[in-house]
Amino acid sequence: MEIAVATVKQNKDSAVKQRIQDIQMLISWREIAHTYFSKSASWLYHKLDGIDGNGGVGGFTEEEKIMLREALCEVSNRIRAAADRI
């Protein structure tokens, strides 16, 4: 059983925060967490910091990374549409 748990943890990506560093202060991560994941802001911050809710190793699963990518693309499309209306 411990082997399966370790394998799942190894498949999580904790380097996402580094990849989004240039937009980190521009985005409402609380809104992203609530709207796209139905989770709390602290859940998303823990994911970005690469820890799980218990302080252990965490990060994003492949499915969560896809969801985050789609959320950021949707936000960028909304920003572009708003800019086009100016």
PDB file of N, CA, C and O in Angstrom:
ATOM      1  N   MET A   1       0.828  -1.193   0.000  1.00  0.00           N
ATOM      2  CA  MET A   1       0.000   0.000   0.000  1.00  0.00           C
ATOM      3  C   MET A   1       0.871   1.255   0.000  1.00  0.00           C
ATOM      4  O   MET A   1       0.542   2.234  -0.670  1.00  0.00           O
ATOM      5  N   GLU A   2       1.960   1.235   0.733  1.00  0.00           N
ATOM      6  CA  GLU A   2       2.832   2.405   0.793  1.00  0.00           C
ATOM      7  C   GLU A   2       3.462   2.702  -0.562  1.00  0.00           C
ATOM      8  O   GLU A   2       3.712   3.864  -0.883  1.00  0.00           O
ATOM      9  N   ILE A   3       3.718   1.687  -1.348  1.00  0.00           N
ATOM     10  CA  ILE A   3       4.315   1.884  -2.667  1.00  0.00           C
ATOM     11  C   ILE A   3       3.373   2.667  -3.568  1.00  0.00           C
ATOM     12  O   ILE A   3       3.809   3.557  -4.298  1.00  0.00           O
ATOM     13  N   ALA A   4       2.090   2.345  -3.524  1.00  0.00           N
ATOM     14  CA  ALA A   4       1.108   3.050  -4.352  1.00  0.00           C
ATOM     15  C   ALA A   4       1.027   4.516  -3.969  1.00  0.00           C
ATOM     16  O   ALA A   4       0.946   5.380  -4.842  1.00  0.00           O
ATOM     17  N   VAL A   5       1.047   4.807  -2.683  1.00  0.00           N
ATOM     18  CA  VAL A   5       0.979   6.192  -2.217  1.00  0.00           C
ATOM     19  C   VAL A   5       2.211   6.956  -2.680  1.00  0.00           C
ATOM     20  O   VAL A   5       2.095   8.093  -3.137  1.00  0.00           O
ATOM     21  N   ALA A   6       3.373   6.356  -2.570  1.00  0.00           N
ATOM     22  CA  ALA A   6       4.605   7.016  -2.998  1.00  0.00           C
ATOM     23  C   ALA A   6       4.581   7.286  -4.500  1.00  0.00           C
ATOM     24  O   ALA A   6       5.050   8.332  -4.949  1.00  0.00           O
ATOM     25  N   THR A   7       4.044   6.362  -5.269  1.00  0.00           N
ATOM     26  CA  THR A   7       3.961   6.542  -6.714  1.00  0.00           C
ATOM     27  C   THR A   7       3.066   7.707  -7.071  1.00  0.00           C
ATOM     28  O   THR A   7       3.402   8.492  -7.958  1.00  0.00           O
ATOM     29  N   VAL A   8       1.938   7.837  -6.402  1.00  0.00           N
ATOM     30  CA  VAL A   8       1.023   8.944  -6.660  1.00  0.00           C
ATOM     31  C   VAL A   8       1.706  10.260  -6.348  1.00  0.00           C
ATOM     32  O   VAL A   8       1.577  11.215  -7.115  1.00  0.00           O
ATOM     33  N   LYS A   9       2.428  10.335  -5.245  1.00  0.00           N
ATOM     34  CA  LYS A   9       3.100  11.577  -4.883  1.00  0.00           C
ATOM     35  C   LYS A   9       4.185  11.936  -5.893  1.00  0.00           C
ATOM     36  O   LYS A   9       4.397  13.118  -6.164  1.00  0.00           O
ATOM     37  N   GLN A  10       4.875  10.950  -6.455  1.00  0.00           N
ATOM     38  CA  GLN A  10       5.915  11.228  -7.429  1.00  0.00           C
ATOM     39  C   GLN A  10       5.343  11.801  -8.715  1.00  0.00           C
ATOM     40  O   GLN A  10       6.044  12.507  -9.440  1.00  0.00           O
ATOM     41  N   ASN A  11       4.099  11.515  -9.008  1.00  0.00           N
ATOM     42  CA  ASN A  11       3.475  12.005 -10.229  1.00  0.00           C
ATOM     43  C   ASN A  11       2.948  13.425 -10.095  1.00  0.00           C
ATOM     44  O   ASN A  11       2.396  13.960 -11.056  1.00  0.00           O
ATOM     45  N   LYS A  12       3.096  14.045  -8.949  1.00  0.00           N
ATOM     46  CA  LYS A  12       2.625  15.408  -8.756  1.00  0.00           C
ATOM     47  C   LYS A  12       3.737  16.388  -9.087  1.00  0.00           C
ATOM     48  O   LYS A  12       4.908  16.139  -8.799  1.00  0.00           O
ATOM     49  N   ASP A  13       3.362  17.490  -9.686  1.00  0.00           N
ATOM     50  CA  ASP A  13       4.320  18.495 -10.142  1.00  0.00           C
ATOM     51  C   ASP A  13       4.290  19.673  -9.184  1.00  0.00           C
ATOM     52  O   ASP A  13       3.277  20.363  -9.070  1.00  0.00           O
ATOM     53  N   SER A  14       5.396  19.902  -8.500  1.00  0.00           N
ATOM     54  CA  SER A  14       5.468  20.999  -7.542  1.00  0.00           C
ATOM     55  C   SER A  14       6.212  22.211  -8.104  1.00  0.00           C
ATOM     56  O   SER A  14       6.487  23.154  -7.362  1.00  0.00           O
ATOM     57  N   ALA A  15       6.540  22.206  -9.388  1.00  0.00           N
ATOM     58  CA  ALA A  15       7.284  23.310  -9.995  1.00  0.00           C
ATOM     59  C   ALA A  15       6.386  24.272 -10.761  1.00  0.00           C
ATOM     60  O   ALA A  15       6.880  25.143 -11.477  1.00  0.00           O
ATOM     61  N   VAL A  16       5.082  24.124 -10.621  1.00  0.00           N
ATOM     62  CA  VAL A  16       4.147  24.978 -11.355  1.00  0.00           C
ATOM     63  C   VAL A  16       4.324  26.437 -10.951  1.00  0.00           C
ATOM     64  O   VAL A  16       4.257  27.327 -11.799  1.00  0.00           O
ATOM     65  N   LYS A  17       4.547  26.685  -9.683  1.00  0.00           N
ATOM     66  CA  LYS A  17       4.687  28.061  -9.193  1.00  0.00           C
ATOM     67  C   LYS A  17       5.815  28.798  -9.919  1.00  0.00           C
ATOM     68  O   LYS A  17       5.680  29.981 -10.234  1.00  0.00           O
ATOM     69  N   GLN A  18       6.900  28.119 -10.180  1.00  0.00           N
ATOM     70  CA  GLN A  18       8.021  28.741 -10.897  1.00  0.00           C
ATOM     71  C   GLN A  18       7.626  29.110 -12.323  1.00  0.00           C
ATOM     72  O   GLN A  18       8.076  30.124 -12.854  1.00  0.00           O
ATOM     73  N   ARG A  19       6.791  28.289 -12.935  1.00  0.00           N
ATOM     74  CA  ARG A  19       6.402  28.520 -14.326  1.00  0.00           C
ATOM     75  C   ARG A  19       5.428  29.680 -14.484  1.00  0.00           C
ATOM     76  O   ARG A  19       5.322  30.254 -15.569  1.00  0.00           O
ATOM     77  N   ILE A  20       4.718  30.032 -13.420  1.00  0.00           N
ATOM     78  CA  ILE A  20       3.731  31.117 -13.502  1.00  0.00           C
ATOM     79  C   ILE A  20       4.189  32.358 -12.747  1.00  0.00           C
ATOM     80  O   ILE A  20       3.387  33.252 -12.479  1.00  0.00           O
ATOM     81  N   GLN A  21       5.453  32.416 -12.408  1.00  0.00           N
ATOM     82  CA  GLN A  21       5.989  33.496 -11.586  1.00  0.00           C
ATOM     83  C   GLN A  21       5.694  34.885 -12.153  1.00  0.00           C
ATOM     84  O   GLN A  21       5.407  35.803 -11.384  1.00  0.00           O
ATOM     85  N   ASP A  22       5.755  35.064 -13.455  1.00  0.00           N
ATOM     86  CA  ASP A  22       5.579  36.392 -14.040  1.00  0.00           C
ATOM     87  C   ASP A  22       4.144  36.908 -13.956  1.00  0.00           C
ATOM     88  O   ASP A  22       3.927  38.108 -14.127  1.00  0.00           O
ATOM     89  N   ILE A  23       3.164  36.053 -13.701  1.00  0.00           N
ATOM     90  CA  ILE A  23       1.770  36.514 -13.574  1.00  0.00           C
ATOM     91  C   ILE A  23       1.223  36.325 -12.165  1.00  0.00           C
ATOM     92  O   ILE A  23       0.056  36.613 -11.904  1.00  0.00           O
ATOM     93  N   GLN A  24       2.052  35.848 -11.273  1.00  0.00           N
ATOM     94  CA  GLN A  24       1.590  35.468  -9.940  1.00  0.00           C
ATOM     95  C   GLN A  24       0.852  36.591  -9.209  1.00  0.00           C
ATOM     96  O   GLN A  24      -0.139  36.327  -8.528  1.00  0.00           O
ATOM     97  N   MET A  25       1.302  37.809  -9.332  1.00  0.00           N
ATOM     98  CA  MET A  25       0.680  38.917  -8.609  1.00  0.00           C
ATOM     99  C   MET A  25      -0.492  39.532  -9.378  1.00  0.00           C
ATOM    100  O   MET A  25      -1.190  40.389  -8.837  1.00  0.00           O
ATOM    101  N   LEU A  26      -0.720  39.121 -10.608  1.00  0.00           N
ATOM    102  CA  LEU A  26      -1.785  39.692 -11.432  1.00  0.00           C
ATOM    103  C   LEU A  26      -3.103  38.936 -11.334  1.00  0.00           C
ATOM    104  O   LEU A  26      -4.151  39.471 -11.697  1.00  0.00           O
ATOM    105  N   ILE A  27      -3.063  37.721 -10.856  1.00  0.00           N
ATOM    106  CA  ILE A  27      -4.224  36.835 -10.878  1.00  0.00           C
ATOM    107  C   ILE A  27      -4.836  36.723  -9.488  1.00  0.00           C
ATOM    108  O   ILE A  27      -4.120  36.679  -8.487  1.00  0.00           O
ATOM    109  N   SER A  28      -6.161  36.679  -9.432  1.00  0.00           N
ATOM    110  CA  SER A  28      -6.846  36.382  -8.177  1.00  0.00           C
ATOM    111  C   SER A  28      -6.907  34.865  -8.032  1.00  0.00           C
ATOM    112  O   SER A  28      -7.803  34.214  -8.568  1.00  0.00           O
ATOM    113  N   TRP A  29      -5.947  34.316  -7.305  1.00  0.00           N
ATOM    114  CA  TRP A  29      -5.877  32.868  -7.140  1.00  0.00           C
ATOM    115  C   TRP A  29      -7.061  32.346  -6.340  1.00  0.00           C
ATOM    116  O   TRP A  29      -7.445  31.186  -6.491  1.00  0.00           O
ATOM    117  N   ARG A  30      -7.639  33.181  -5.496  1.00  0.00           N
ATOM    118  CA  ARG A  30      -8.841  32.793  -4.764  1.00  0.00           C
ATOM    119  C   ARG A  30      -9.973  32.525  -5.741  1.00  0.00           C
ATOM    120  O   ARG A  30     -10.700  31.540  -5.609  1.00  0.00           O
ATOM    121  N   GLU A  31     -10.119  33.409  -6.727  1.00  0.00           N
ATOM    122  CA  GLU A  31     -11.168  33.227  -7.733  1.00  0.00           C
ATOM    123  C   GLU A  31     -10.901  32.004  -8.607  1.00  0.00           C
ATOM    124  O   GLU A  31     -11.827  31.267  -8.947  1.00  0.00           O
ATOM    125  N   ILE A  32      -9.649  31.789  -8.969  1.00  0.00           N
ATOM    126  CA  ILE A  32      -9.300  30.599  -9.757  1.00  0.00           C
ATOM    127  C   ILE A  32      -9.654  29.341  -8.964  1.00  0.00           C
ATOM    128  O   ILE A  32     -10.275  28.421  -9.498  1.00  0.00           O
ATOM    129  N   ALA A  33      -9.259  29.303  -7.693  1.00  0.00           N
ATOM    130  CA  ALA A  33      -9.529  28.127  -6.854  1.00  0.00           C
ATOM    131  C   ALA A  33     -11.020  27.870  -6.733  1.00  0.00           C
ATOM    132  O   ALA A  33     -11.477  26.735  -6.869  1.00  0.00           O
ATOM    133  N   HIS A  34     -11.776  28.931  -6.477  1.00  0.00           N
ATOM    134  CA  HIS A  34     -13.216  28.785  -6.263  1.00  0.00           C
ATOM    135  C   HIS A  34     -13.949  28.457  -7.563  1.00  0.00           C
ATOM    136  O   HIS A  34     -14.741  27.515  -7.608  1.00  0.00           O
ATOM    137  N   THR A  35     -13.691  29.224  -8.609  1.00  0.00           N
ATOM    138  CA  THR A  35     -14.440  29.099  -9.860  1.00  0.00           C
ATOM    139  C   THR A  35     -14.104  27.832 -10.634  1.00  0.00           C
ATOM    140  O   THR A  35     -15.001  27.166 -11.150  1.00  0.00           O
ATOM    141  N   TYR A  36     -12.844  27.501 -10.718  1.00  0.00           N
ATOM    142  CA  TYR A  36     -12.432  26.410 -11.599  1.00  0.00           C
ATOM    143  C   TYR A  36     -12.183  25.081 -10.882  1.00  0.00           C
ATOM    144  O   TYR A  36     -12.253  24.020 -11.502  1.00  0.00           O
ATOM    145  N   PHE A  37     -11.891  25.136  -9.577  1.00  0.00           N
ATOM    146  CA  PHE A  37     -11.613  23.906  -8.842  1.00  0.00           C
ATOM    147  C   PHE A  37     -12.638  23.623  -7.740  1.00  0.00           C
ATOM    148  O   PHE A  37     -12.653  22.527  -7.179  1.00  0.00           O
ATOM    149  N   SER A  38     -13.489  24.595  -7.429  1.00  0.00           N
ATOM    150  CA  SER A  38     -14.425  24.486  -6.302  1.00  0.00           C
ATOM    151  C   SER A  38     -13.673  24.157  -5.011  1.00  0.00           C
ATOM    152  O   SER A  38     -14.116  23.337  -4.207  1.00  0.00           O
ATOM    153  N   LYS A  39     -12.540  24.808  -4.836  1.00  0.00           N
ATOM    154  CA  LYS A  39     -11.686  24.612  -3.663  1.00  0.00           C
ATOM    155  C   LYS A  39     -11.380  25.969  -3.047  1.00  0.00           C
ATOM    156  O   LYS A  39     -11.690  27.014  -3.620  1.00  0.00           O
ATOM    157  N   SER A  40     -10.768  25.934  -1.874  1.00  0.00           N
ATOM    158  CA  SER A  40     -10.402  27.172  -1.187  1.00  0.00           C
ATOM    159  C   SER A  40      -9.097  27.729  -1.753  1.00  0.00           C
ATOM    160  O   SER A  40      -8.336  27.032  -2.425  1.00  0.00           O
ATOM    161  N   ALA A  41      -8.868  28.999  -1.461  1.00  0.00           N
ATOM    162  CA  ALA A  41      -7.617  29.629  -1.888  1.00  0.00           C
ATOM    163  C   ALA A  41      -6.426  28.930  -1.247  1.00  0.00           C
ATOM    164  O   ALA A  41      -5.394  28.747  -1.893  1.00  0.00           O
ATOM    165  N   SER A  42      -6.559  28.540   0.015  1.00  0.00           N
ATOM    166  CA  SER A  42      -5.434  27.880   0.685  1.00  0.00           C
ATOM    167  C   SER A  42      -5.089  26.554   0.011  1.00  0.00           C
ATOM    168  O   SER A  42      -3.920  26.173  -0.048  1.00  0.00           O
ATOM    169  N   TRP A  43      -6.101  25.852  -0.497  1.00  0.00           N
ATOM    170  CA  TRP A  43      -5.838  24.608  -1.227  1.00  0.00           C
ATOM    171  C   TRP A  43      -4.943  24.894  -2.435  1.00  0.00           C
ATOM    172  O   TRP A  43      -3.967  24.184  -2.676  1.00  0.00           O
ATOM    173  N   LEU A  44      -5.285  25.942  -3.191  1.00  0.00           N
ATOM    174  CA  LEU A  44      -4.504  26.274  -4.379  1.00  0.00           C
ATOM    175  C   LEU A  44      -3.110  26.769  -4.005  1.00  0.00           C
ATOM    176  O   LEU A  44      -2.134  26.411  -4.664  1.00  0.00           O
ATOM    177  N   TYR A  45      -3.004  27.582  -2.964  1.00  0.00           N
ATOM    178  CA  TYR A  45      -1.685  28.054  -2.533  1.00  0.00           C
ATOM    179  C   TYR A  45      -0.804  26.885  -2.104  1.00  0.00           C
ATOM    180  O   TYR A  45       0.390  26.865  -2.405  1.00  0.00           O
ATOM    181  N   HIS A  46      -1.387  25.906  -1.400  1.00  0.00           N
ATOM    182  CA  HIS A  46      -0.619  24.714  -1.027  1.00  0.00           C
ATOM    183  C   HIS A  46      -0.144  23.973  -2.275  1.00  0.00           C
ATOM    184  O   HIS A  46       1.005  23.535  -2.343  1.00  0.00           O
ATOM    185  N   LYS A  47      -1.026  23.836  -3.256  1.00  0.00           N
ATOM    186  CA  LYS A  47      -0.643  23.177  -4.506  1.00  0.00           C
ATOM    187  C   LYS A  47       0.511  23.931  -5.167  1.00  0.00           C
ATOM    188  O   LYS A  47       1.479  23.318  -5.617  1.00  0.00           O
ATOM    189  N   LEU A  48       0.410  25.258  -5.225  1.00  0.00           N
ATOM    190  CA  LEU A  48       1.458  26.070  -5.846  1.00  0.00           C
ATOM    191  C   LEU A  48       2.780  25.957  -5.094  1.00  0.00           C
ATOM    192  O   LEU A  48       3.853  26.006  -5.695  1.00  0.00           O
ATOM    193  N   ASP A  49       2.693  25.805  -3.773  1.00  0.00           N
ATOM    194  CA  ASP A  49       3.900  25.679  -2.957  1.00  0.00           C
ATOM    195  C   ASP A  49       4.442  24.255  -2.916  1.00  0.00           C
ATOM    196  O   ASP A  49       5.499  24.009  -2.335  1.00  0.00           O
ATOM    197  N   GLY A  50       3.718  23.308  -3.535  1.00  0.00           N
ATOM    198  CA  GLY A  50       4.198  21.933  -3.601  1.00  0.00           C
ATOM    199  C   GLY A  50       4.023  21.147  -2.325  1.00  0.00           C
ATOM    200  O   GLY A  50       4.772  20.205  -2.062  1.00  0.00           O
ATOM    201  N   ILE A  51       3.026  21.530  -1.519  1.00  0.00           N
ATOM    202  CA  ILE A  51       2.754  20.787  -0.287  1.00  0.00           C
ATOM    203  C   ILE A  51       1.305  20.328  -0.286  1.00  0.00           C
ATOM    204  O   ILE A  51       0.444  20.927  -0.931  1.00  0.00           O
ATOM    205  N   ASP A  52       1.054  19.251   0.454  1.00  0.00           N
ATOM    206  CA  ASP A  52      -0.334  18.825   0.584  1.00  0.00           C
ATOM    207  C   ASP A  52      -0.925  19.460   1.837  1.00  0.00           C
ATOM    208  O   ASP A  52      -0.227  20.190   2.541  1.00  0.00           O
ATOM    209  N   GLY A  53      -2.166  19.203   2.124  1.00  0.00           N
ATOM    210  CA  GLY A  53      -2.838  19.818   3.265  1.00  0.00           C
ATOM    211  C   GLY A  53      -2.242  19.461   4.608  1.00  0.00           C
ATOM    212  O   GLY A  53      -2.498  20.144   5.599  1.00  0.00           O
ATOM    213  N   ASN A  54      -1.443  18.390   4.660  1.00  0.00           N
ATOM    214  CA  ASN A  54      -0.836  17.957   5.914  1.00  0.00           C
ATOM    215  C   ASN A  54       0.628  18.362   6.024  1.00  0.00           C
ATOM    216  O   ASN A  54       1.325  17.921   6.938  1.00  0.00           O
ATOM    217  N   GLY A  55       1.092  19.184   5.114  1.00  0.00           N
ATOM    218  CA  GLY A  55       2.470  19.644   5.159  1.00  0.00           C
ATOM    219  C   GLY A  55       3.455  18.735   4.451  1.00  0.00           C
ATOM    220  O   GLY A  55       4.654  19.013   4.439  1.00  0.00           O
ATOM    221  N   GLY A  56       2.971  17.657   3.862  1.00  0.00           N
ATOM    222  CA  GLY A  56       3.845  16.739   3.130  1.00  0.00           C
ATOM    223  C   GLY A  56       4.060  17.201   1.703  1.00  0.00           C
ATOM    224  O   GLY A  56       3.647  18.296   1.321  1.00  0.00           O
ATOM    225  N   VAL A  57       4.705  16.363   0.926  1.00  0.00           N
ATOM    226  CA  VAL A  57       4.961  16.668  -0.478  1.00  0.00           C
ATOM    227  C   VAL A  57       3.648  16.620  -1.241  1.00  0.00           C
ATOM    228  O   VAL A  57       2.879  15.666  -1.118  1.00  0.00           O
ATOM    229  N   GLY A  58       3.406  17.636  -2.012  1.00  0.00           N
ATOM    230  CA  GLY A  58       2.179  17.708  -2.795  1.00  0.00           C
ATOM    231  C   GLY A  58       2.484  18.221  -4.179  1.00  0.00           C
ATOM    232  O   GLY A  58       3.524  17.895  -4.753  1.00  0.00           O
ATOM    233  N   GLY A  59       1.600  19.009  -4.713  1.00  0.00           N
ATOM    234  CA  GLY A  59       1.771  19.541  -6.055  1.00  0.00           C
ATOM    235  C   GLY A  59       0.554  19.222  -6.880  1.00  0.00           C
ATOM    236  O   GLY A  59      -0.452  18.741  -6.360  1.00  0.00           O
ATOM    237  N   PHE A  60       0.642  19.485  -8.155  1.00  0.00           N
ATOM    238  CA  PHE A  60      -0.477  19.296  -9.064  1.00  0.00           C
ATOM    239  C   PHE A  60      -0.395  17.942  -9.756  1.00  0.00           C
ATOM    240  O   PHE A  60       0.674  17.523 -10.198  1.00  0.00           O
ATOM    241  N   THR A  61      -1.525  17.270  -9.844  1.00  0.00           N
ATOM    242  CA  THR A  61      -1.612  16.076 -10.674  1.00  0.00           C
ATOM    243  C   THR A  61      -1.690  16.536 -12.127  1.00  0.00           C
ATOM    244  O   THR A  61      -1.889  17.722 -12.390  1.00  0.00           O
ATOM    245  N   GLU A  62      -1.539  15.624 -13.056  1.00  0.00           N
ATOM    246  CA  GLU A  62      -1.651  15.979 -14.472  1.00  0.00           C
ATOM    247  C   GLU A  62      -3.031  16.561 -14.774  1.00  0.00           C
ATOM    248  O   GLU A  62      -3.147  17.527 -15.528  1.00  0.00           O
ATOM    249  N   GLU A  63      -4.065  15.980 -14.193  1.00  0.00           N
ATOM    250  CA  GLU A  63      -5.428  16.475 -14.409  1.00  0.00           C
ATOM    251  C   GLU A  63      -5.585  17.893 -13.870  1.00  0.00           C
ATOM    252  O   GLU A  63      -6.208  18.736 -14.516  1.00  0.00           O
ATOM    253  N   GLU A  64      -5.027  18.161 -12.695  1.00  0.00           N
ATOM    254  CA  GLU A  64      -5.109  19.502 -12.113  1.00  0.00           C
ATOM    255  C   GLU A  64      -4.321  20.509 -12.936  1.00  0.00           C
ATOM    256  O   GLU A  64      -4.739  21.660 -13.066  1.00  0.00           O
ATOM    257  N   LYS A  65      -3.190  20.099 -13.493  1.00  0.00           N
ATOM    258  CA  LYS A  65      -2.419  21.005 -14.348  1.00  0.00           C
ATOM    259  C   LYS A  65      -3.205  21.362 -15.602  1.00  0.00           C
ATOM    260  O   LYS A  65      -3.167  22.507 -16.052  1.00  0.00           O
ATOM    261  N   ILE A  66      -3.906  20.405 -16.162  1.00  0.00           N
ATOM    262  CA  ILE A  66      -4.741  20.680 -17.334  1.00  0.00           C
ATOM    263  C   ILE A  66      -5.847  21.654 -16.963  1.00  0.00           C
ATOM    264  O   ILE A  66      -6.133  22.589 -17.712  1.00  0.00           O
ATOM    265  N   MET A  67      -6.473  21.439 -15.804  1.00  0.00           N
ATOM    266  CA  MET A  67      -7.541  22.338 -15.356  1.00  0.00           C
ATOM    267  C   MET A  67      -7.002  23.744 -15.138  1.00  0.00           C
ATOM    268  O   MET A  67      -7.650  24.716 -15.525  1.00  0.00           O
ATOM    269  N   LEU A  68      -5.829  23.870 -14.527  1.00  0.00           N
ATOM    270  CA  LEU A  68      -5.229  25.183 -14.290  1.00  0.00           C
ATOM    271  C   LEU A  68      -4.877  25.848 -15.617  1.00  0.00           C
ATOM    272  O   LEU A  68      -5.124  27.040 -15.797  1.00  0.00           O
ATOM    273  N   ARG A  69      -4.313  25.100 -16.529  1.00  0.00           N
ATOM    274  CA  ARG A  69      -3.970  25.639 -17.852  1.00  0.00           C
ATOM    275  C   ARG A  69      -5.217  26.171 -18.551  1.00  0.00           C
ATOM    276  O   ARG A  69      -5.195  27.265 -19.115  1.00  0.00           O
ATOM    277  N   GLU A  70      -6.300  25.402 -18.517  1.00  0.00           N
ATOM    278  CA  GLU A  70      -7.549  25.832 -19.149  1.00  0.00           C
ATOM    279  C   GLU A  70      -8.129  27.061 -18.457  1.00  0.00           C
ATOM    280  O   GLU A  70      -8.656  27.955 -19.120  1.00  0.00           O
ATOM    281  N   ALA A  71      -8.036  27.112 -17.134  1.00  0.00           N
ATOM    282  CA  ALA A  71      -8.530  28.274 -16.394  1.00  0.00           C
ATOM    283  C   ALA A  71      -7.755  29.526 -16.784  1.00  0.00           C
ATOM    284  O   ALA A  71      -8.354  30.572 -17.035  1.00  0.00           O
ATOM    285  N   LEU A  72      -6.429  29.427 -16.838  1.00  0.00           N
ATOM    286  CA  LEU A  72      -5.613  30.586 -17.200  1.00  0.00           C
ATOM    287  C   LEU A  72      -5.863  31.015 -18.642  1.00  0.00           C
ATOM    288  O   LEU A  72      -5.859  32.209 -18.941  1.00  0.00           O
ATOM    289  N   CYS A  73      -6.078  30.060 -19.531  1.00  0.00           N
ATOM    290  CA  CYS A  73      -6.404  30.405 -20.921  1.00  0.00           C
ATOM    291  C   CYS A  73      -7.745  31.118 -21.001  1.00  0.00           C
ATOM    292  O   CYS A  73      -7.893  32.079 -21.755  1.00  0.00           O
ATOM    293  N   GLU A  74      -8.718  30.656 -20.232  1.00  0.00           N
ATOM    294  CA  GLU A  74     -10.021  31.323 -20.235  1.00  0.00           C
ATOM    295  C   GLU A  74      -9.915  32.746 -19.692  1.00  0.00           C
ATOM    296  O   GLU A  74     -10.512  33.670 -20.245  1.00  0.00           O
ATOM    297  N   VAL A  75      -9.157  32.922 -18.613  1.00  0.00           N
ATOM    298  CA  VAL A  75      -8.961  34.262 -18.054  1.00  0.00           C
ATOM    299  C   VAL A  75      -8.251  35.149 -19.073  1.00  0.00           C
ATOM    300  O   VAL A  75      -8.618  36.312 -19.241  1.00  0.00           O
ATOM    301  N   SER A  76      -7.244  34.615 -19.750  1.00  0.00           N
ATOM    302  CA  SER A  76      -6.531  35.429 -20.744  1.00  0.00           C
ATOM    303  C   SER A  76      -7.452  35.811 -21.900  1.00  0.00           C
ATOM    304  O   SER A  76      -7.358  36.923 -22.419  1.00  0.00           O
ATOM    305  N   ASN A  77      -8.333  34.912 -22.307  1.00  0.00           N
ATOM    306  CA  ASN A  77      -9.303  35.239 -23.361  1.00  0.00           C
ATOM    307  C   ASN A  77     -10.266  36.324 -22.905  1.00  0.00           C
ATOM    308  O   ASN A  77     -10.631  37.201 -23.688  1.00  0.00           O
ATOM    309  N   ARG A  78     -10.677  36.269 -21.649  1.00  0.00           N
ATOM    310  CA  ARG A  78     -11.580  37.289 -21.114  1.00  0.00           C
ATOM    311  C   ARG A  78     -10.882  38.643 -21.031  1.00  0.00           C
ATOM    312  O   ARG A  78     -11.497  39.674 -21.304  1.00  0.00           O
ATOM    313  N   ILE A  79      -9.611  38.647 -20.659  1.00  0.00           N
ATOM    314  CA  ILE A  79      -8.847  39.899 -20.601  1.00  0.00           C
ATOM    315  C   ILE A  79      -8.691  40.478 -22.006  1.00  0.00           C
ATOM    316  O   ILE A  79      -8.866  41.680 -22.206  1.00  0.00           O
ATOM    317  N   ARG A  80      -8.364  39.631 -22.973  1.00  0.00           N
ATOM    318  CA  ARG A  80      -8.210  40.094 -24.357  1.00  0.00           C
ATOM    319  C   ARG A  80      -9.526  40.655 -24.886  1.00  0.00           C
ATOM    320  O   ARG A  80      -9.530  41.688 -25.556  1.00  0.00           O
ATOM    321  N   ALA A  81     -10.640  39.993 -24.596  1.00  0.00           N
ATOM    322  CA  ALA A  81     -11.954  40.471 -25.051  1.00  0.00           C
ATOM    323  C   ALA A  81     -12.280  41.816 -24.412  1.00  0.00           C
ATOM    324  O   ALA A  81     -12.820  42.701 -25.076  1.00  0.00           O
ATOM    325  N   ALA A  82     -11.960  41.978 -23.130  1.00  0.00           N
ATOM    326  CA  ALA A  82     -12.198  43.256 -22.460  1.00  0.00           C
ATOM    327  C   ALA A  82     -11.335  44.352 -23.081  1.00  0.00           C
ATOM    328  O   ALA A  82     -11.801  45.475 -23.274  1.00  0.00           O
ATOM    329  N   ALA A  83     -10.083  44.031 -23.393  1.00  0.00           N
ATOM    330  CA  ALA A  83      -9.191  45.009 -24.023  1.00  0.00           C
ATOM    331  C   ALA A  83      -9.708  45.403 -25.400  1.00  0.00           C
ATOM    332  O   ALA A  83      -9.622  46.568 -25.789  1.00  0.00           O
ATOM    333  N   ASP A  84     -10.239  44.444 -26.131  1.00  0.00           N
ATOM    334  CA  ASP A  84     -10.777  44.728 -27.466  1.00  0.00           C
ATOM    335  C   ASP A  84     -12.000  45.640 -27.409  1.00  0.00           C
ATOM    336  O   ASP A  84     -12.281  46.354 -28.372  1.00  0.00           O
ATOM    337  N   ARG A  85     -12.722  45.624 -26.306  1.00  0.00           N
ATOM    338  CA  ARG A  85     -13.914  46.469 -26.168  1.00  0.00           C
ATOM    339  C   ARG A  85     -13.574  47.908 -25.802  1.00  0.00           C
ATOM    340  O   ARG A  85     -14.451  48.772 -25.834  1.00  0.00           O
ATOM    341  N   ILE A  86     -12.337  48.180 -25.458  1.00  0.00           N
ATOM    342  CA  ILE A  86     -11.943  49.537 -25.054  1.00  0.00           C
ATOM    343  C   ILE A  86     -11.818  50.422 -26.279  1.00  0.00           C
ATOM    344  O   ILE A  86     -11.496  51.604 -26.157  1.00  0.00           O
TER     345      ILE A  86
END
